[in-house]
């Protein structure tokens, strides 16, 4: 389920199959419709009552989820690998941040939050439409890849100086325990975000944003 | 209310006045106690039942809130100014991130989430102990400061090249509408985080982290 004029229009323009569209007359007059969704016209007030997590006075759409299909990551592109990101807000924010930095492919462990959780969809602010997420066991996945695997540790190469190259997999660890011990052997480049104060760690989504900014800056 | 061994010990070591400490015998044996808090010894299971938002098997403490006191920002230091950060998770994450980057002073509009909201405290991961937060009307506050005021806009100076100087106030806008129109005239340096993909914007806490990383990197 997607809410808000901008995200609903992006969904209608995407290859997601929209099955239900609940919208105001104003939205329907200006929107580009396609496919054969059931359409229900409602007032602003009804929409506001239906909406969770965010204010919405234009439209709400329900679409079919996509199958969990694998994809290839090319040698000259960056992708994210999420090792048990459990918080829906963190997952959605990571997807939105990846989309800002032009990263369209995300591989996630089965314990990672569900992409179709409404809190995840809401936090992506529509970016889930432009990114692909594939859930799989990470040990088997990482054992089979040729790309460099970047992981944030306390004793790695300073991200301000690190040469990230043209592509690779950025492995993001769980909110509490970081990167699983079992996955450390697949990390080919340990990197570190320099600390200037006293917090023990950064939130997983914040660390993702800072590393992506440094990847693009140095690239 | 603070939960978890590390944060509770940091609270006990701080100038916060702890009034109640609920802890396991193991925690009490290893902790450094001071002041005259009421102490209740409990089992792990009782603590787990008491705890919200995070797992906790060591301790929980209740402390008095601090008065909303103003402070000076020196010319050679950076501080954050929060223009209506409403989401408690965002506020807590911003405080944690500021602490990572050695930023100890935060000024917030009255509409910003309450520092003592349990979700805020939890998301700071203890960093609220090391930072000072002062709630005040931002128009009056910014009208009276001499420091540079940095604000993120779409048409500002690229943060990858911007010379941030030795100090200033980083103004962070509301999650939905960005920086208030009424505050724009106080912004002396408009800055921009370069975009490489298609997301329309970044989450407010993510943007804060990326700008702080660039401030420290260029400083």
Interface residues (C-beta under 8 A of the other chain):
Chain A: X6 X89 X93 X96 X97 X98 X99 X100 X101 X102 X103 X104 X123 X125 X126 X127 X130 X160 X193 X194 X195 X196 X197 X198 X199 X200 X201 X202 X203 X205 X206 X207 X209 X210 X213 X214 X216 X217
Chain B: X6 X89 X93 X96 X97 X98 X99 X100 X101 X102 X103 X104 X123 X125 X126 X127 X130 X160 X193 X194 X195 X196 X197 X198 X199 X200 X201 X202 X203 X205 X206 X207 X209 X210 X213 X214 X216 X217
